[in-house]
Amino acid sequence: MDTAADLIRAHLDAFNRGDRPAMLALLTEDVAHDVNQGGREVGRDAFAAFMARMDRCYRERLVDIVVMAEPTGTRAGAEFIVEGEYLATDEGLPPAAGQRYRLPAGAFYDIRDGRIARVTMHYNLQDWIRQVVG
């Protein structure tokens, strides 16, 4: 990747294509993933397991993506809208019945050696719950 912003765009584009191997290839082996309103998971395998659960429970596409990066290329952020469908009940959350949602979200990234070393996600979980409960 030429720049940190290009790396983040490639990661988000791979997400939208459903290309999990391409997403994982852009992460460091010891990537730290700060799950929205949850804990930290460490490692590419943990990230892959998280994405497998997400793919089982949700169908999502990111739109209106804006990527920002600081000049040294070691940190970046992205803001976007998540357009999704709740496919299967996720543990601890309301029952799924194909509900659609549209949710502003953001992610913050650390970059090391041309790969993503940290992903911190944020969205308003209460807004999502209001949308899927109706």
Secondary structure, 3 states (H helix, E strand, C coil): CCCHHHHHHHHHHHHHHCCHHHHHHCEEEEEEEECCCCCEEECHHHHHHHHHHHHHHEEEEEEEEEEEECCCCCEEEEEEEEEEEECCCCCCCCCCCCEEEEEEEEEEEEEECCEEEEEEEEECHHHHHHHHHC
